[in-house]
Amino acid sequence: MREYSTPSVPRQRDDSLTDALVRHADERPDAPLLARRTPDAPPEAPWDEVDAADLADEVRRAAAGLLAAGVEPGDRVALLSRTRWEWMVLDLAVWWVGGVSVPVFESAPERHVAAVVRAARPDVVVVERPEQATLVAAARPDDAREDGSVVAGWTPRHVWSIDGDGEADHGVLDLLGTLGAEVDPQALEERRTSVGPDDPATIVFGSGSRPRGVVLTHGHLATDAALVAHELGPDLLGPQAATLVILPLAHVPARVVQVACLQQGALVGHAAGTNRLWPAMRSFRPTFLLGVPRVFETLFNSASQRAAAAGRGRVFDRGAETAIAYSRSLDPLAPVGRRGARIGGRVGGTSVRARRRVMERMVYADLREEMGGRLAWGMSGGAPLGDRLGHFFRGIGIPVLEGYGLSETTGTITLNSPDAHKVGTVGRPLPGSAVRVADDGELLFRGPTVFEGYWGDPGATREVLRADGWLHSGDLGEVDDEGFVRVTGRTQEIIVTAGGKQVAPTALEDRLRAHPLVSQALVVGDGRPFVGALVTLDRDALAIWAEQHGLRGSPRDLAGHPDVVAAVQEAVDDVNAAVSQAESIRHVRVLPDDWSEERGQLTPSLKLRRNVVVRQFRDEIAALYL
């Protein structure tokens, strides 16, 4: 058993999540805290900045409306929407009156939305569009469970929409402003100051037909945000910083970063998804970006595709390899790679530092400018980023700091920092936190951001949070002598081949996805004679690759083309070169269609739903072993 703990540090201790906003409104009223535009605005549309005083006034008006509508301390308010600025205002307004926000993934299947709403039984529901109110209505009737018990139906007091119907109804914020017009400001402030750090702020539900609700307090969110900001430091996360929130706000890390920006006085903007990420970054000009690995994979792959389309594909590829080699050379114990890759080493007969200076002029400067010109760092979590991608971004001057956490740890409990960064790890525990590796390899955590229980489910709480205070994560990992954590897989996802070899599929899948042509991958082999894989293709990358190689046809047609299969096999060969023979992928099958949230194969945070894919593609998996 191995354990590592990080000492506590002094920090700002707010009683509630609205304290930071009030503090900025009093001390820095003209400081911009929010930049906004409509979610469907064209890429070139300008951003309107909202200063601290005006943002506080907007939140007060919304909070007054909630108070007038009868929202009491502890009442639950469900929010179902894409990532947009109104969510930030509504979250703060709910917290102002002591309510508990219940985020719901807008892209989640209807059955999941119904399960969350039934479990949370919110007093108020806010949807993005009026037609989404039917999702709430579908969850109201009595619900017969599989065990024969019945959950009695309920009806929320209010169901509002952010957009309204465009006629008499102009949306929830206008409605709340009208409702709260006569509320006594003193009564509103007394309600706000009655909220304390131990009061619940949000209930976050995971996936599944019977999702568990993680209860997080004002103290949990405020503490995690403050500790993340401490680790990053004021140069990266201070009043001069600006970030574009692109992850769903039902995703805990997105809200933690939003709270951290509010605490530190940084500027926040919102953009739903990655479809128009490049133009949004050019117009907003963020200094940092929070994403899951798929976001950074998308940035890399689209940059590669754009270079290829402009006839600069080979230059970009050389630039990428140079960036990776340069980043590897920065590690104190960097392994000697092809012809040497340490500091002062030589790659291809030229100093890696000299090559990087050339590529800075030819590739990296233009690439950073395409990202807005100010992007200095990124933050990634949710799944391993992969060594190559981590080294690429550090090599071009945009280090991506990996972290780790669960909803049960308030999103982040380990994090790389600018002063302590090891590519390929998820960093060290946040101050005041500890990690332990159990005898079976499971990672256990303890600290001030670990939750206290699931909503209405003490039995489930006892399964993961033991009496000694250690949270059982369900993830497997390692901790080195300096406290850096490396996640190697899930306890329930380990493959045991027919020969008894234990294989962590996620590590192989992450390496496969590093190839530009590969969108998603599923590694299988439990009880089988060897390891196999199903692979889907990135349509945009495939189109450019096909044009470069003189191939024609639809993505479905190209998936079976021998040249495409051979290119994927090269990716498999690269993966196999890094693992033992027993762990190597023997057979691979390229599928004609990518996996998606809509078909239930990916979560809203773009993680693979392994059990769903295995069930849906059992015939294709069986074919690997014929």
C-alpha positions as CSV (number, residue, x, y, z in Angstrom):
1,M,0.0,0.0,0.0
2,R,1.4,3.4,-1.0
3,E,0.2,6.8,0.2
4,Y,1.0,10.4,-0.6
5,S,-0.4,13.6,0.9
6,T,0.0,17.3,0.2
7,P,0.1,19.9,3.0
8,S,-2.8,22.3,3.4
9,V,-2.3,26.0,2.3
10,P,-4.0,29.3,3.4
11,R,-6.8,30.3,1.1
12,Q,-9.9,32.6,0.9
13,R,-12.7,31.0,2.8
14,D,-16.1,32.1,1.5
15,D,-19.3,31.2,3.3
16,S,-21.2,30.8,0.1
17,L,-20.6,30.7,-3.7
18,T,-22.1,34.2,-4.1
19,D,-19.6,35.8,-1.8
20,A,-17.0,36.2,-4.5
21,L,-19.4,38.0,-6.8
22,V,-20.5,40.4,-4.1
23,R,-16.9,41.1,-3.2
24,H,-15.9,42.0,-6.8
25,A,-19.0,44.1,-7.2
26,D,-18.0,46.1,-4.1
27,E,-14.2,46.3,-4.7
28,R,-13.9,46.1,-8.5
29,P,-17.3,47.1,-9.9
30,D,-15.9,47.9,-13.4
31,A,-13.9,44.7,-13.8
32,P,-15.4,42.5,-16.6
33,L,-16.4,39.0,-15.3
34,L,-18.6,37.7,-18.1
35,A,-18.4,38.0,-21.9
36,R,-21.6,36.9,-23.7
37,R,-23.4,36.5,-27.0
38,T,-26.3,34.3,-28.1
39,P,-25.5,30.6,-28.4
40,D,-26.3,30.6,-32.1
41,A,-24.5,33.8,-32.9
42,P,-22.3,33.7,-36.1
43,P,-18.6,33.0,-35.4
44,E,-17.6,36.6,-36.1
45,A,-20.2,38.1,-33.8
46,P,-18.7,40.4,-31.1
47,W,-18.8,39.5,-27.4
48,D,-20.5,41.9,-24.9
49,E,-18.6,42.2,-21.6
50,V,-20.5,42.5,-18.3
51,D,-18.7,44.0,-15.4
52,A,-18.9,42.8,-11.8
53,A,-21.5,45.4,-10.7
54,D,-23.9,44.7,-13.6
55,L,-23.5,40.9,-13.2
56,A,-24.3,41.2,-9.5
57,D,-27.4,43.2,-10.4
58,E,-28.5,40.6,-12.9
59,V,-28.1,37.8,-10.4
60,R,-29.9,39.8,-7.7
61,R,-32.9,40.3,-10.1
62,A,-33.1,36.6,-10.9
63,A,-32.7,35.7,-7.2
64,A,-35.5,38.1,-6.3
65,G,-37.7,36.4,-8.8
66,L,-36.9,33.0,-7.3
67,L,-37.7,34.3,-3.8
68,A,-41.0,35.7,-5.1
69,A,-41.8,32.4,-6.7
70,G,-41.5,30.6,-3.4
71,V,-38.1,29.0,-3.7
72,E,-37.0,28.1,-0.1
73,P,-33.6,27.0,1.2
74,G,-32.9,23.5,0.1
75,D,-35.4,23.6,-2.8
76,R,-34.1,21.9,-5.9
77,V,-33.9,23.7,-9.2
78,A,-33.2,21.6,-12.3
79,L,-31.3,23.1,-15.2
80,L,-31.4,21.5,-18.6
81,S,-29.5,23.4,-21.2
82,R,-26.5,23.7,-23.5
83,T,-23.5,25.6,-22.2
84,R,-24.5,29.3,-22.2
85,W,-24.1,32.4,-20.1
86,E,-27.7,32.2,-18.7
87,W,-26.7,29.0,-16.8
88,M,-24.0,30.9,-14.9
89,V,-26.6,33.6,-13.9
90,L,-29.2,31.0,-12.9
91,D,-26.7,29.0,-10.9
92,L,-25.7,32.0,-8.9
93,A,-29.3,33.1,-8.4
94,V,-30.3,29.7,-7.1
95,W,-27.3,29.7,-4.7
96,W,-28.2,33.3,-3.6
97,V,-31.6,32.1,-2.2
98,G,-30.2,28.9,-0.7
99,G,-31.5,26.7,-3.4
100,V,-29.8,23.5,-4.8
101,S,-29.2,23.4,-8.5
102,V,-29.6,20.0,-10.3
103,P,-27.7,20.1,-13.7
104,V,-29.0,17.9,-16.4
105,F,-27.1,17.1,-19.6
106,E,-29.0,18.6,-22.5
107,S,-27.8,15.9,-24.9
108,A,-28.6,13.0,-22.6
109,P,-31.1,10.4,-23.8
110,E,-34.7,11.1,-22.7
111,R,-34.7,8.1,-20.4
112,H,-31.7,9.5,-18.5
113,V,-33.4,12.9,-18.2
114,A,-36.5,11.2,-16.8
115,A,-34.4,9.2,-14.4
116,V,-32.6,12.3,-13.1
117,V,-35.8,14.3,-12.7
118,R,-37.6,11.4,-10.9
119,A,-34.7,11.0,-8.5
120,A,-34.2,14.7,-7.8
121,R,-37.9,15.6,-7.8
122,P,-37.1,19.3,-8.4
123,D,-39.3,22.1,-7.1
124,V,-38.5,24.2,-10.2
125,V,-37.3,23.1,-13.6
126,V,-35.6,25.4,-16.1
127,V,-35.2,24.1,-19.7
128,E,-33.5,25.8,-22.6
129,R,-36.4,25.7,-25.1
130,P,-40.1,25.5,-24.4
131,E,-40.6,22.2,-26.2
132,Q,-38.2,20.5,-23.7
133,A,-40.8,20.9,-21.1
134,T,-42.3,17.6,-22.4
135,L,-39.2,15.8,-21.0
136,V,-40.3,16.9,-17.6
137,A,-43.9,16.0,-18.1
138,A,-42.8,12.5,-19.2
139,A,-41.2,12.0,-15.8
140,R,-44.2,13.0,-13.7
141,P,-46.3,9.9,-13.6
142,D,-45.9,7.2,-11.0
143,D,-42.8,5.2,-11.9
144,A,-42.8,1.4,-11.4
145,R,-39.3,0.1,-10.6
146,E,-38.0,-3.2,-11.6
147,D,-38.1,-4.4,-8.0
148,G,-41.9,-3.8,-7.9
149,S,-41.8,-0.6,-5.8
150,V,-43.4,2.5,-7.0
151,V,-42.1,6.1,-6.9
152,A,-45.1,8.4,-6.5
153,G,-45.5,11.0,-9.2
154,W,-44.9,14.7,-8.4
155,T,-45.3,18.0,-10.2
156,P,-42.8,20.8,-10.0
157,R,-44.2,24.2,-9.0
158,H,-42.7,25.9,-12.0
159,V,-41.4,24.9,-15.4
160,W,-39.6,27.8,-17.2
161,S,-37.5,28.1,-20.3
162,I,-34.4,30.2,-21.0
163,D,-35.5,31.2,-24.5
164,G,-39.2,31.6,-24.0
165,D,-41.6,31.4,-26.9
166,G,-40.5,34.6,-28.4
167,E,-43.9,36.2,-28.0
168,A,-45.4,37.0,-24.6
169,D,-42.8,34.8,-22.9
170,H,-39.3,36.4,-23.3
171,G,-37.5,33.8,-21.2
172,V,-36.8,32.9,-17.6
173,L,-34.5,35.8,-16.8
174,D,-37.1,38.4,-17.9
175,L,-39.8,36.5,-16.1
176,L,-37.8,36.4,-12.8
177,G,-37.0,40.1,-13.1
178,T,-40.7,40.9,-13.3
179,L,-41.6,38.5,-10.5
180,G,-39.0,39.9,-8.1
181,A,-39.6,43.6,-8.8
182,E,-41.3,44.2,-5.4
183,V,-39.0,41.9,-3.3
184,D,-37.4,43.8,-0.4
185,P,-33.6,44.0,-1.1
186,Q,-32.8,43.6,2.6
187,A,-34.8,40.3,2.7
188,L,-33.0,39.1,-0.3
189,E,-29.6,39.9,1.2
190,E,-30.6,38.2,4.5
191,R,-31.5,35.1,2.6
192,R,-28.1,35.2,0.8
193,T,-26.1,35.6,4.0
194,S,-28.0,32.8,5.7
195,V,-26.3,30.3,3.3
196,G,-23.2,28.6,4.8
197,P,-20.4,26.4,3.5
198,D,-22.1,23.2,4.8
199,D,-25.3,23.9,2.9
200,P,-25.9,21.9,-0.3
201,A,-25.3,23.8,-3.5
202,T,-25.8,21.1,-6.2
203,I,-26.8,17.5,-6.8
204,V,-24.9,16.0,-9.7
205,F,-26.3,12.8,-11.3
206,G,-24.2,10.3,-13.2
207,S,-25.2,8.2,-16.1
208,G,-27.3,5.0,-15.9
209,S,-30.9,4.0,-15.7
210,R,-30.9,4.7,-11.9
211,P,-28.3,7.4,-11.6
212,R,-26.8,8.4,-8.2
213,G,-26.9,12.0,-7.1
214,V,-23.7,13.4,-5.7
215,V,-24.5,16.1,-3.1
216,L,-21.9,18.9,-3.1
217,T,-22.0,21.8,-0.7
218,H,-21.0,25.5,-1.1
219,G,-17.8,24.6,0.8
220,H,-17.0,21.7,-1.6
221,L,-17.2,23.8,-4.7
222,A,-15.6,27.0,-3.2
223,T,-12.7,24.9,-1.8
224,D,-12.0,23.0,-4.9
225,A,-12.0,26.1,-7.0
226,A,-9.7,27.9,-4.6
227,L,-7.3,25.0,-4.5
228,V,-7.2,24.7,-8.3
229,A,-6.5,28.4,-8.5
230,H,-3.7,28.1,-5.9
231,E,-2.0,25.3,-7.8
232,L,-2.2,27.2,-11.1
233,G,-1.0,30.5,-9.6
234,P,-2.0,34.1,-10.3
235,D,-0.1,34.3,-13.5
236,L,-2.3,31.6,-15.1
237,L,-5.5,32.3,-13.2
238,G,-5.9,35.9,-12.2
239,P,-7.8,39.0,-13.2
240,Q,-6.0,39.1,-16.5
241,A,-7.1,35.5,-17.5
242,A,-9.9,34.6,-19.8
243,T,-11.5,31.3,-20.5
244,L,-14.1,29.9,-22.9
245,V,-16.3,27.3,-21.2
246,I,-17.0,24.7,-23.8
247,L,-17.8,21.6,-21.7
248,P,-21.4,20.9,-20.6
249,L,-22.1,22.8,-17.3
250,A,-23.6,19.6,-16.0
251,H,-19.9,18.5,-15.9
252,V,-18.5,19.3,-12.5
253,P,-15.1,20.5,-13.6
254,A,-16.7,23.1,-15.9
255,R,-18.6,24.6,-13.0
256,V,-15.5,24.5,-10.7
257,V,-13.5,26.4,-13.3
258,Q,-16.3,28.9,-13.6
259,V,-16.4,29.4,-9.8
260,A,-12.6,29.7,-9.8
261,C,-12.7,32.4,-12.4
262,L,-15.3,34.2,-10.4
263,Q,-13.2,34.0,-7.2
264,Q,-10.1,35.3,-9.0
265,G,-11.8,37.9,-11.2
266,A,-11.1,36.2,-14.5
267,L,-13.3,36.7,-17.6
268,V,-15.6,33.8,-18.6
269,G,-17.3,33.2,-21.9
270,H,-19.4,30.3,-23.1
271,A,-19.5,28.2,-26.3
272,A,-21.6,25.1,-26.6
273,G,-19.5,22.2,-27.9
274,T,-16.6,21.9,-30.3
275,N,-18.3,22.3,-33.6
276,R,-17.3,25.9,-34.0
277,L,-14.4,26.0,-31.5
278,W,-11.8,27.5,-33.8
279,P,-13.8,30.7,-34.7
280,A,-15.0,31.0,-31.2
281,M,-11.4,31.0,-29.9
282,R,-10.3,33.5,-32.5
283,S,-13.0,35.9,-31.5
284,F,-12.9,35.4,-27.7
285,R,-9.1,35.0,-27.4
286,P,-8.9,32.9,-24.3
287,T,-5.8,32.6,-22.2
288,F,-6.6,29.1,-21.1
289,L,-9.0,26.3,-22.0
290,L,-10.6,23.5,-20.0
291,G,-11.4,20.3,-22.0
292,V,-11.6,16.6,-22.0
293,P,-9.0,14.8,-24.1
294,R,-11.3,14.7,-27.1
295,V,-11.3,18.5,-27.2
296,F,-7.5,18.6,-27.5
297,E,-7.5,15.7,-30.0
298,T,-10.0,17.7,-32.1
299,L,-7.7,20.8,-32.0
300,F,-4.7,18.7,-33.1
301,N,-6.5,16.8,-35.8
302,S,-8.3,19.8,-37.3
303,A,-4.9,21.7,-37.3
304,S,-3.4,18.8,-39.1
305,Q,-6.2,18.7,-41.6
306,R,-6.1,22.4,-42.3
307,A,-2.4,22.2,-42.9
308,A,-2.8,19.3,-45.3
309,A,-5.6,21.1,-47.2
310,A,-3.2,24.1,-47.6
311,G,-0.5,21.9,-48.9
312,R,1.5,22.1,-45.7
313,G,0.8,18.7,-44.3
314,R,4.4,17.5,-44.3
315,V,5.6,20.7,-42.6
316,F,3.0,20.4,-39.9
317,D,4.0,16.7,-39.4
318,R,7.6,17.7,-39.0
319,G,6.5,20.5,-36.6
320,A,4.5,18.0,-34.6
321,E,7.4,15.6,-34.2
322,T,9.7,18.4,-33.3
323,A,7.3,19.7,-30.6
324,I,7.0,16.2,-29.1
325,A,10.8,15.6,-29.1
326,Y,11.4,19.0,-27.6
327,S,8.8,18.5,-24.8
328,R,10.3,15.1,-24.1
329,S,13.7,16.7,-23.8
330,L,12.4,18.9,-21.0
331,D,11.8,16.0,-18.7
332,P,14.7,15.5,-16.2
333,L,14.8,11.8,-16.9
334,A,13.7,11.9,-20.5
335,P,14.4,8.6,-22.3
336,V,16.7,8.7,-25.2
337,G,14.4,8.4,-28.2
338,R,15.2,8.2,-31.9
339,R,18.8,9.6,-32.2
340,G,18.5,11.2,-28.8
341,A,15.8,13.5,-27.4
342,R,17.2,14.9,-24.2
343,I,18.1,18.5,-23.6
344,G,21.0,19.2,-25.9
345,G,20.4,16.0,-27.8
346,R,20.1,15.8,-31.5
347,V,17.3,14.6,-33.7
348,G,18.0,14.1,-37.4
349,G,21.4,15.7,-36.9
350,T,20.0,19.0,-35.8
351,S,19.7,20.2,-32.2
352,V,16.1,19.8,-31.1
353,R,16.1,23.3,-29.7
354,A,17.3,24.7,-33.1
355,R,14.6,22.7,-34.9
356,R,12.0,24.0,-32.5
357,R,13.1,27.6,-33.3
358,V,12.6,27.0,-37.0
359,M,9.2,25.3,-36.4
360,E,8.2,28.2,-34.2
361,R,8.4,30.5,-37.2
362,M,6.9,28.0,-39.7
363,V,4.2,26.3,-37.6
364,Y,3.7,27.1,-34.0
365,A,3.2,30.9,-34.1
366,D,0.5,30.7,-36.7
367,L,-1.2,27.8,-34.9
368,R,-1.4,29.8,-31.6
369,E,-2.7,32.8,-33.6
370,E,-5.5,30.6,-35.0
371,M,-6.4,29.8,-31.4
372,G,-6.8,33.5,-30.6
373,G,-3.2,34.5,-30.0
374,R,-3.3,34.5,-26.2
375,L,-3.9,30.8,-25.3
376,A,-1.1,30.0,-22.8
377,W,-2.2,26.8,-21.3
378,G,-4.9,24.1,-21.1
379,M,-6.4,21.9,-18.5
380,S,-7.6,18.4,-19.3
381,G,-9.5,15.7,-17.3
382,G,-12.1,13.0,-17.7
383,A,-9.7,10.5,-19.3
384,P,-6.0,10.2,-20.0
385,L,-4.7,12.8,-22.5
386,G,-2.0,10.5,-23.9
387,D,1.7,11.2,-23.9
388,R,2.0,12.3,-27.5
389,L,-0.8,14.8,-27.3
390,G,0.5,16.2,-24.0
391,H,4.0,16.6,-25.4
392,F,2.8,18.1,-28.6
393,F,0.9,20.9,-26.9
394,R,3.8,21.6,-24.4
395,G,6.2,21.6,-27.3
396,I,4.3,24.3,-29.2
397,G,4.1,26.5,-26.1
398,I,0.6,25.6,-24.7
399,P,1.2,23.1,-21.9
400,V,-2.0,21.1,-21.1
401,L,-2.1,20.3,-17.4
402,E,-3.8,17.0,-16.7
403,G,-5.9,16.6,-13.6
404,Y,-8.1,13.8,-12.1
405,G,-11.3,13.7,-10.2
406,L,-14.8,12.4,-9.9
407,S,-18.1,14.1,-9.2
408,E,-17.6,12.6,-5.7
409,T,-14.3,14.7,-5.3
410,T,-15.9,17.9,-6.7
411,G,-14.3,17.4,-10.0
412,T,-10.6,17.8,-9.3
413,I,-8.5,16.2,-6.6
414,T,-5.1,15.8,-8.4
415,L,-3.6,18.3,-10.8
416,N,-0.4,19.1,-12.6
417,S,0.8,22.6,-12.0
418,P,3.1,25.0,-13.9
419,D,5.9,24.2,-11.3
420,A,5.2,20.5,-11.0
421,H,4.3,19.0,-14.4
422,K,4.8,15.5,-15.6
423,V,3.3,14.7,-19.0
424,G,1.4,11.4,-18.8
425,T,0.4,11.8,-15.2
426,V,-2.7,13.5,-13.6
427,G,-0.5,15.4,-11.2
428,R,-0.3,15.4,-7.4
429,P,-3.1,15.7,-4.8
430,L,-4.5,19.2,-4.2
431,P,-3.3,20.8,-0.9
432,G,-4.9,19.1,2.1
433,S,-5.7,16.0,0.1
434,A,-4.2,12.5,0.0
435,V,-4.0,9.5,-2.4
436,R,-3.5,5.9,-1.4
437,V,-3.0,2.9,-3.7
438,A,-4.8,-0.1,-2.2
439,D,-3.3,-3.6,-2.3
440,D,-5.4,-4.4,-5.4
441,G,-4.2,-1.2,-7.2
442,E,-7.4,0.8,-6.6
443,L,-6.9,4.6,-6.0
444,L,-8.3,5.9,-2.8
445,F,-8.7,9.6,-2.0
446,R,-9.3,11.7,1.1
447,G,-9.5,15.5,1.4
448,P,-11.7,18.6,1.9
449,T,-13.4,18.2,-1.5
450,V,-14.6,14.6,-1.1
451,F,-18.4,14.5,-0.9
452,E,-20.3,13.3,2.1
453,G,-23.0,11.2,0.4
454,Y,-25.4,10.4,-2.4
455,W,-28.8,12.0,-2.5
456,G,-31.2,9.7,-0.6
457,D,-29.0,6.7,-0.9
458,P,-26.9,5.9,2.2
459,G,-26.3,2.4,1.1
460,A,-24.6,3.5,-2.1
461,T,-22.6,6.0,-0.1
462,R,-21.2,3.3,2.2
463,E,-20.1,1.3,-0.9
464,V,-17.6,4.0,-1.9
465,L,-17.0,6.2,1.2
466,R,-15.7,4.1,4.0
467,A,-15.8,4.9,7.7
468,D,-12.1,5.8,7.7
469,G,-12.8,8.7,5.3
470,W,-11.2,7.2,2.2
471,L,-13.1,7.4,-1.1
472,H,-12.9,4.3,-3.3
473,S,-12.6,5.7,-6.8
474,G,-13.0,2.5,-8.8
475,D,-9.9,3.5,-10.8
476,L,-6.6,1.7,-10.9
477,G,-3.4,3.6,-10.7
478,E,0.1,4.2,-9.5
479,V,1.8,6.9,-7.4
480,D,5.5,7.7,-7.9
481,D,8.0,8.9,-5.3
482,E,7.1,12.6,-5.9
483,G,3.4,12.0,-5.5
484,F,2.4,12.1,-9.2
485,V,-0.5,9.9,-10.0
486,R,-0.9,7.8,-13.1
487,V,-4.3,6.3,-13.8
488,T,-4.0,2.9,-15.5
489,G,-7.6,1.7,-15.9
490,R,-10.9,0.9,-14.2
491,T,-11.4,-1.9,-11.7
492,Q,-14.5,-3.1,-13.5
493,E,-13.0,-2.7,-17.0
494,I,-9.8,-4.8,-16.7
495,I,-9.7,-7.4,-19.4
496,V,-8.5,-10.9,-18.4
497,T,-7.7,-12.9,-21.5
498,A,-8.1,-16.7,-21.7
499,G,-4.4,-16.9,-20.9
500,G,-4.9,-15.0,-17.6
501,K,-3.2,-11.8,-18.7
502,Q,-4.7,-8.7,-17.2
503,V,-5.0,-5.8,-19.7
504,A,-6.1,-2.2,-19.1
505,P,-8.1,-1.4,-22.3
506,T,-8.3,2.4,-21.8
507,A,-4.5,2.8,-22.1
508,L,-4.6,1.0,-25.5
509,E,-7.7,3.0,-26.6
510,D,-6.1,6.3,-25.7
511,R,-3.0,5.4,-27.8
512,L,-5.2,4.4,-30.8
513,R,-7.2,7.7,-30.6
514,A,-3.9,9.6,-30.9
515,H,-3.9,8.7,-34.6
516,P,-5.5,11.5,-36.7
517,L,-7.7,9.0,-38.6
518,V,-9.1,7.4,-35.5
519,S,-12.2,8.9,-33.8
520,Q,-13.1,6.2,-31.2
521,A,-11.7,2.8,-30.2
522,L,-13.0,-0.1,-28.1
523,V,-10.5,-2.8,-27.0
524,V,-11.9,-6.2,-26.1
525,G,-10.6,-9.6,-25.1
526,D,-12.1,-10.6,-21.8
527,G,-12.0,-14.4,-21.7
528,R,-10.7,-14.5,-25.3
529,P,-7.5,-15.9,-26.6
530,F,-6.1,-12.4,-27.5
531,V,-6.9,-8.7,-27.5
532,G,-8.8,-7.2,-30.4
533,A,-10.2,-3.7,-31.2
534,L,-13.1,-2.0,-32.9
535,V,-12.2,1.4,-34.4
536,T,-14.3,4.3,-35.9
537,L,-12.9,7.0,-38.2
538,D,-12.8,10.8,-37.9
539,R,-14.9,11.9,-40.9
540,D,-13.1,15.2,-41.4
541,A,-9.7,13.7,-41.2
542,L,-10.7,10.8,-43.5
543,A,-12.0,13.2,-46.2
544,I,-8.6,15.0,-46.3
545,W,-6.6,11.8,-46.1
546,A,-8.7,10.2,-48.9
547,E,-8.1,13.3,-51.2
548,Q,-4.4,13.2,-50.5
549,H,-4.3,9.5,-51.5
550,G,-6.5,9.8,-54.5
551,L,-9.4,7.8,-53.0
552,R,-13.1,8.5,-53.6
553,G,-16.2,7.3,-51.9
554,S,-18.5,7.9,-48.9
555,P,-17.1,7.5,-45.4
556,R,-18.9,4.2,-45.2
557,D,-17.3,3.0,-48.4
558,L,-13.8,4.2,-47.4
559,A,-13.9,2.4,-44.0
560,G,-13.5,-0.9,-45.8
561,H,-10.9,0.3,-48.3
562,P,-7.6,-1.6,-48.0
563,D,-5.5,1.6,-47.9
564,V,-7.6,2.9,-45.0
565,V,-7.4,-0.4,-43.2
566,A,-3.7,-0.4,-43.7
567,A,-3.4,3.1,-42.2
568,V,-5.3,2.0,-39.2
569,Q,-3.1,-1.1,-38.9
570,E,-0.1,1.2,-38.7
571,A,-1.7,2.9,-35.7
572,V,-2.2,-0.5,-34.1
573,D,1.4,-1.4,-34.8
574,D,2.6,1.8,-33.1
575,V,0.4,0.9,-30.1
576,N,1.7,-2.7,-30.0
577,A,5.3,-1.5,-30.0
578,A,4.8,0.1,-26.6
579,V,3.2,-3.0,-24.9
580,S,4.0,-6.6,-24.2
581,Q,3.0,-9.3,-26.7
582,A,0.2,-10.5,-24.4
583,E,-1.3,-7.0,-24.4
584,S,-0.9,-6.4,-28.1
585,I,-3.9,-5.9,-30.4
586,R,-3.9,-8.9,-32.8
587,H,-7.0,-8.1,-34.8
588,V,-8.7,-4.8,-35.6
589,R,-12.0,-4.0,-37.4
590,V,-12.8,-0.6,-38.9
591,L,-16.5,0.3,-38.5
592,P,-18.4,2.3,-41.2
593,D,-20.0,4.7,-38.7
594,D,-18.7,6.8,-35.8
595,W,-20.1,6.4,-32.3
596,S,-22.3,9.2,-30.9
597,E,-24.2,10.5,-27.9
598,E,-27.5,10.2,-29.8
599,R,-27.1,6.5,-30.2
600,G,-26.1,6.1,-26.5
601,Q,-22.5,5.1,-27.3
602,L,-20.9,8.1,-25.8
603,T,-21.6,10.1,-22.6
604,P,-22.2,13.9,-22.8
605,S,-18.6,14.3,-21.8
606,L,-17.6,12.1,-24.8
607,K,-16.5,9.1,-22.7
608,L,-17.2,5.6,-24.2
609,R,-20.2,3.8,-22.8
610,R,-18.4,0.4,-23.0
611,N,-21.3,-1.8,-22.1
612,V,-23.5,-0.2,-24.7
613,V,-21.0,-0.5,-27.5
614,V,-20.2,-4.1,-26.5
615,R,-23.9,-4.9,-26.7
616,Q,-24.6,-3.1,-29.9
617,F,-21.5,-4.5,-31.7
618,R,-21.4,-8.1,-30.3
619,D,-21.4,-9.5,-33.8
620,E,-18.5,-7.4,-34.9
621,I,-16.6,-8.3,-31.8
622,A,-17.3,-12.0,-32.4
623,A,-16.0,-11.6,-35.9
624,L,-12.6,-10.6,-34.5
625,Y,-12.1,-14.1,-33.2
626,L,-13.3,-16.2,-36.2
